[in-house]
Amino acid sequence: MGIVYSILLGCLAGFCAGKLMKGGGFGFIVNVILGLLGGALGGWLFSLLHIEWGGILGQLGAAIVGAVVILWVASLFKK
């Protein structure tokens, strides 16, 4: 159940990050895929910085931060 939960959380994070980014990101599908990667990146960054947010909202927040970072980096290559 942990893998499915992580995938769903990453998809939601990608959707939210696409809405937060100027220009809407890269479209729904690509935002969701980058959100999956962003969830992993956000969790890693937050553990590296010793930042812990509890519960599902904390995990979602970390995933959204990671997804925004990945979308921002990807937008640099889009230009």
Phi and psi restraints in degrees (value plus and minus 20) as a CYANA .aco file:
   2 GLY   PHI     -83.4   -43.4
   2 GLY   PSI     -58.6   -18.6
   3 ILE   PHI     -87.9   -47.9
   3 ILE   PSI     -65.3   -25.3
   4 VAL   PHI     -82.8   -42.8
   4 VAL   PSI     -62.7   -22.7
   5 TYR   PHI     -80.2   -40.2
   5 TYR   PSI     -64.7   -24.7
   6 SER   PHI     -84.5   -44.5
   6 SER   PSI     -59.7   -19.7
   7 ILE   PHI     -85.9   -45.9
   7 ILE   PSI     -64.8   -24.8
   8 LEU   PHI     -84.0   -44.0
   8 LEU   PSI     -60.6   -20.6
   9 LEU   PHI     -85.0   -45.0
   9 LEU   PSI     -61.3   -21.3
  10 GLY   PHI     -84.8   -44.8
  10 GLY   PSI     -58.7   -18.7
  11 CYS   PHI     -84.1   -44.1
  11 CYS   PSI     -63.3   -23.3
  12 LEU   PHI     -84.5   -44.5
  12 LEU   PSI     -59.1   -19.1
  13 ALA   PHI     -84.2   -44.2
  13 ALA   PSI     -61.0   -21.0
  14 GLY   PHI     -83.5   -43.5
  14 GLY   PSI     -60.4   -20.4
  15 PHE   PHI     -83.0   -43.0
  15 PHE   PSI     -68.0   -28.0
  16 CYS   PHI     -83.7   -43.7
  16 CYS   PSI     -61.7   -21.7
  17 ALA   PHI     -84.7   -44.7
  17 ALA   PSI     -57.4   -17.4
  18 GLY   PHI     -83.1   -43.1
  18 GLY   PSI     -55.4   -15.4
  19 LYS   PHI     -92.5   -52.5
  19 LYS   PSI     -51.4   -11.4
  20 LEU   PHI     -97.4   -57.4
  20 LEU   PSI     -50.1   -10.1
  21 MET   PHI     -94.7   -54.7
  21 MET   PSI     122.8   162.8
  22 LYS   PHI     -84.9   -44.9
  22 LYS   PSI     109.4   149.4
  23 GLY   PHI      69.6   109.6
  23 GLY   PSI     -22.3    17.7
  24 GLY   PHI      59.5    99.5
  24 GLY   PSI     -11.5    28.5
  25 GLY   PHI      58.2    98.2
  25 GLY   PSI    -154.6  -114.6
  26 PHE   PHI    -137.3   -97.3
  26 PHE   PSI      -9.5    30.5
  27 GLY   PHI      86.6   126.6
  27 GLY   PSI     142.7   182.7
  28 PHE   PHI     -79.4   -39.4
  28 PHE   PSI     -70.8   -30.8
  29 ILE   PHI     -84.4   -44.4
  29 ILE   PSI     -68.2   -28.2
  30 VAL   PHI     -86.6   -46.6
  30 VAL   PSI     -58.2   -18.2
  31 ASN   PHI     -81.8   -41.8
  31 ASN   PSI     -60.6   -20.6
  32 VAL   PHI     -85.8   -45.8
  32 VAL   PSI     -63.2   -23.2
  33 ILE   PHI     -84.4   -44.4
  33 ILE   PSI     -64.3   -24.3
  34 LEU   PHI     -88.3   -48.3
  34 LEU   PSI     -47.4    -7.4
  35 GLY   PHI     -85.8   -45.8
  35 GLY   PSI     -55.7   -15.7
  36 LEU   PHI     -81.7   -41.7
  36 LEU   PSI     -65.9   -25.9
  37 LEU   PHI     -87.5   -47.5
  37 LEU   PSI     -57.2   -17.2
  38 GLY   PHI     -85.8   -45.8
  38 GLY   PSI     -53.8   -13.8
  39 GLY   PHI     -81.7   -41.7
  39 GLY   PSI     -63.0   -23.0
  40 ALA   PHI     -87.3   -47.3
  40 ALA   PSI     -62.7   -22.7
  41 LEU   PHI     -84.2   -44.2
  41 LEU   PSI     -63.4   -23.4
  42 GLY   PHI     -82.6   -42.6
  42 GLY   PSI     -63.8   -23.8
  43 GLY   PHI     -81.9   -41.9
  43 GLY   PSI     -61.2   -21.2
  44 TRP   PHI     -88.0   -48.0
  44 TRP   PSI     -65.1   -25.1
  45 LEU   PHI     -81.5   -41.5
  45 LEU   PSI     -64.3   -24.3
  46 PHE   PHI     -87.6   -47.6
  46 PHE   PSI     -57.3   -17.3
  47 SER   PHI     -89.6   -49.6
  47 SER   PSI     -53.8   -13.8
  48 LEU   PHI     -85.4   -45.4
  48 LEU   PSI     -57.2   -17.2
  49 LEU   PHI    -110.0   -70.0
  49 LEU   PSI     -16.4    23.6
  50 HIS   PHI      39.3    79.3
  50 HIS   PSI      18.9    58.9
  51 ILE   PHI    -123.4   -83.4
  51 ILE   PSI     106.6   146.6
  52 GLU   PHI    -146.1  -106.1
  52 GLU   PSI     101.5   141.5
  53 TRP   PHI    -129.7   -89.7
  53 TRP   PSI     110.0   150.0
  54 GLY   PHI    -108.0   -68.0
  54 GLY   PSI     136.7   176.7
  55 GLY   PHI      56.3    96.3
  55 GLY   PSI    -196.6  -156.6
  56 ILE   PHI     -87.9   -47.9
  56 ILE   PSI     -55.3   -15.3
  57 LEU   PHI     -88.1   -48.1
  57 LEU   PSI     -55.5   -15.5
  58 GLY   PHI     -86.9   -46.9
  58 GLY   PSI     -62.1   -22.1
  59 GLN   PHI     -85.9   -45.9
  59 GLN   PSI     -60.0   -20.0
  60 LEU   PHI     -85.3   -45.3
  60 LEU   PSI     -60.6   -20.6
  61 GLY   PHI     -81.8   -41.8
  61 GLY   PSI     -63.7   -23.7
  62 ALA   PHI     -84.4   -44.4
  62 ALA   PSI     -59.6   -19.6
  63 ALA   PHI     -86.8   -46.8
  63 ALA   PSI     -58.2   -18.2
  64 ILE   PHI     -86.9   -46.9
  64 ILE   PSI     -61.6   -21.6
  65 VAL   PHI     -80.1   -40.1
  65 VAL   PSI     -66.2   -26.2
  66 GLY   PHI     -83.0   -43.0
  66 GLY   PSI     -60.3   -20.3
  67 ALA   PHI     -87.1   -47.1
  67 ALA   PSI     -58.4   -18.4
  68 VAL   PHI     -84.1   -44.1
  68 VAL   PSI     -60.7   -20.7
  69 VAL   PHI     -81.6   -41.6
  69 VAL   PSI     -66.2   -26.2
  70 ILE   PHI     -86.0   -46.0
  70 ILE   PSI     -61.9   -21.9
  71 LEU   PHI     -83.8   -43.8
  71 LEU   PSI     -57.1   -17.1
  72 TRP   PHI     -85.3   -45.3
  72 TRP   PSI     -65.1   -25.1
  73 VAL   PHI     -83.4   -43.4
  73 VAL   PSI     -62.8   -22.8
  74 ALA   PHI     -84.6   -44.6
  74 ALA   PSI     -53.2   -13.2
  75 SER   PHI     -88.4   -48.4
  75 SER   PSI     -45.2    -5.2
  76 LEU   PHI     -86.3   -46.3
  76 LEU   PSI     -52.4   -12.4
  77 PHE   PHI    -104.6   -64.6
  77 PHE   PSI     -37.1     2.9
  78 LYS   PHI     -91.4   -51.4
  78 LYS   PSI     -50.4   -10.4
